C-alpha cells in the first residue's frame, strides 16, 4: 500500500509505524510551500495522511477535496506516532493490517 504524507518537515519514526500498518511505500510532501496548491495526488496513492500541525491550511483543503473526488481515504493526524496510530485505527475504509503485531506501533 502507498500513502501520500502531507505535512511535517521531517518524519522521524513515522515511516516505521506506517510499515507496521502495511503501508510499505510513502510519498512525502512537506506541505508548507504554496506551489503545492497546484499539485495533484499521485495515481499510486492508496491513501492520504495529512499532518495538520505542520501544514498550510489551504493545502489541506485542496488535498482533502481532491481525495474526496477520487474516493481516496484521507486521515488527519498530528505529527506524532501516538496520534497517527490512533487515527489510523479509526479509519474504517483504509484497509490496513497490523504486520508488526503490536510492536513498534506506539513509542
C-alpha positions in Angstrom: 0.0 0.0 0.0 1.2 3.5 -0.8 0.4 6.6 1.3 0.8 10.2 0.4 2.1 12.0 3.5 1.4 15.8 3.5 3.0 18.0 6.2 5.9 17.7 8.6 9.4 18.8 7.7 10.8 15.5 8.9 9.0 12.3 9.6 11.1 10.7 12.4 9.9 7.2 13.1 6.6 7.6 11.3 7.7 5.5 8.3 8.3 2.5 10.6 4.9 2.9 12.2 3.3 3.0 8.7 5.2 -0.1 7.7 3.7 -1.9 10.7 0.3 -0.9 9.3 1.1 -2.4 5.9 2.0 0.9 4.2 5.3 -0.1 2.6 5.7 3.0 0.4 5.4 6.6 1.3 5.4 9.8 -0.8 6.2 12.8 1.4 5.3 16.4 0.7 6.3 18.9 3.4 3.0 20.9 2.8 4.4 24.4 3.6 5.1 25.6 0.0 2.3 27.4 -1.8 3.3 25.7 -5.1 1.7 22.5 -3.6 -1.7 24.1 -4.1 -1.4 23.1 -7.7 -0.1 19.6 -7.1 -2.1 16.6 -7.9 -2.4 13.5 -5.8 -0.1 10.8 -7.3 -2.0 8.0 -9.0 -0.3 5.3 -6.9 -1.5 6.8 -3.6 -3.9 4.4 -1.9 -4.5 6.8 1.0 -3.5 10.2 2.2 -2.3 11.2 5.7 -2.3 14.9 6.5 -0.2 16.1 9.4 -2.3 19.2 10.3 0.1 20.7 12.8 2.7 21.1 10.1 0.6 22.0 7.1 -0.6 25.2 5.3 -4.3 25.4 5.8 -5.3 26.0 2.1 -3.2 23.0 1.0 -5.1 20.8 3.5 -8.4 21.9 2.0 -7.2 21.4 -1.6 -5.8 17.9 -0.9 -8.9 16.9 1.1 -11.2 17.9 -1.8 -9.0 16.0 -4.4 -9.1 12.9 -2.2 -12.9 13.2 -1.9 -13.3 13.5 -5.7 -11.0 10.4 -6.2 -12.5 8.4 -3.3 -9.2 8.1 -1.6 -9.2 7.7 2.2 -7.8 10.7 4.0 -6.6 10.7 7.6 -5.8 13.8 9.6 -3.3 13.5 12.4 -0.8 15.4 14.4 2.8 14.6 13.5 3.2 12.2 16.5 3.3 8.4 16.3 0.8 8.0 19.1 -1.8 10.2 17.4 -1.1 8.8 14.0 -1.7 5.2 15.3 -4.9 6.3 16.9 -6.2 8.0 13.7 -5.3 5.0 11.5 -7.2 2.7 13.9 -10.3 4.9 13.4 -10.1 4.8 9.6 -12.7 2.2 8.6 -12.0 2.4 4.9 -8.2 2.4 4.9 -7.8 -1.4 4.7 -4.8 -1.5 7.0 -3.2 -4.5 8.6 -1.1 -4.9 11.7 2.0 -6.6 10.3 4.1 -5.9 13.5 1.5 -7.5 15.8 1.5 -4.6 18.2 5.3 -4.0 18.3 6.6 -0.6 17.3 3.1 0.8 16.9 3.4 3.5 19.5 6.5 4.9 21.1 
